[in-house]
């Protein structure tokens, strides 16, 4: 059984689509529905479209009515409400496209929503430049060499140690008010991260980058 969900939300449209056969559920928010139509996405593959639908035409309503889930709660974002539906349908791993770009307060809001669900869902974001997600206190990534790595505390991380990075940390601390760990890169094929407390948002570049050697 395919136990992973794919969700499109209303940021910058993706440049390409993943292999849809890897997913047991495919969904979008009503804002993302517009760009999926324009990009020629196979809309019949969508399991549901959620939102308040205040920007949809009657023709959309008629054709895709059975896929529409009206979520009118204005105290939650469309992303939050879509994740609730995904949880209700029994999925606990979600790939998210369209989270970044556009208005940056939306992007920050999307990260906060992911933090809210981090103990219930494994959420991984993808955009043109990187993939990013919250990582556990003992994390390892392979095939990382020459990729950009950024560590972003949410809002702080204590006693963090890393291996395989150009600028390693040993029992260090990170905080949004003092020191963060962005724009590092992997010098080994496998990197590891261990930390004692806090929450860490991890970014890895999608493409290898030729970094200059530091002597």
C-alpha positions, -999 to 999 in steps of 0.1 A, spaced: 0 0 0 12 35 -9 13 53 25 25 88 13 4 118 4 12 146 -21 -2 181 -14 0 212 -35 -5 246 -18 -6 281 -30 30 294 -33 51 294 -64 40 266 -88 65 237 -91 87 236 -122 79 199 -126 58 172 -110 70 141 -91 61 106 -101 24 104 -91 25 66 -89 44 69 -56 15 84 -38 -16 69 -22 -33 103 -20 -30 135 -40 -46 167 -30 -44 205 -33 -58 237 -18 -82 257 -38 -55 283 -45 -31 257 -59 -60 243 -80 -57 273 -103 -20 268 -112 -25 230 -116 -51 237 -142 -28 261 -160 1 237 -159 -19 208 -174 -18 187 -143 -41 156 -146 -68 169 -124 -86 135 -123 -56 123 -102 -67 146 -73 -84 129 -44 -96 162 -29 -95 200 -33 -100 219 0 -107 255 7 -134 281 8 -136 283 -30 -144 320 -31 -124 323 -63 -138 294 -83 -161 296 -112 -194 277 -115 -178 254 -142 -151 243 -118 -178 235 -92 -198 214 -117 -169 194 -131 -150 187 -98 -178 189 -73 -172 155 -59 -136 164 -51 -144 197 -33 -142 198 5 -154 231 18 -133 242 48 -146 276 60 -128 278 94 -110 312 91 -90 305 123 -69 280 103 -50 283 70 -59 262 40 -26 243 45 -36 235 81 -70 223 71 -57 202 42 -33 184 66 -62 177 90 -80 160 61 -49 140 52 -46 128 88 -82 118 89 -77 97 58 -49 77 76 -18 92 60 12 102 81 38 111 54 33 142 32 53 157 4 44 194 0 49 215 -32 41 252 -35 49 262 1 75 289 -7 76 320 -29 48 345 -33 40 365 -1 66 356 25 43 358 54 25 328 39 58 309 37 65 316 74 30 306 82 35 273 63 66 265 84 46 272 116 18 249 104 44 221 97 58 226 132 23 222 147 19 189 130 55 176 134 46 150 160 17 136 139 30 139 103 63 136 85 62 166 63 88 173 36 87 205 15 101 208 -20 108 238 -41 131 248 -70 161 251 -48 159 227 -19 139 203 2 134 211 39 118 195 69 120 191 107 146 165 117 148 143 148 174 146 175 195 119 158 195 124 121 216 110 92 216 119 55 234 100 28 243 112 -8 249 147 6 283 157 -6 286 191 -23 250 200 -14 240 231 4 230 224 40 213 249 63 203 244 99 176 267 112 166 266 149 129 268 156 134 288 177 165 273 194 186 241 196 209 231 224 240 208 224 241 202 187 269 183 171 273 177 133 297 156 112 303 158 74 298 195 71 324 221 61 317 241 92 309 215 119 294 221 153 304 204 185 281 207 215 270 241 201 238 260 203 216 277 177 190 304 182 170 327 159 180 356 182 218 349 180 233 322 159 218 302 130 234 276 108 226 286 72 246 283 40 269 255 51 277 226 28 285 189 30 321 177 25 313 140 31 288 117 14 271 111 48 263 138 73 249 134 108 232 157 133 226 151 170 211 176 194 198 175 229 168 198 229 148 222 208 135 218 172 156 220 140 145 228 105 168 212 80 174 224 44 193 204 18 200 218 -17 185 198 -46 216 201 -68 253 197 -62 273 229 -60 310 234 -67 323 251 -36 358 265 -35 383 246 -13 393 264 19 429 259 29 
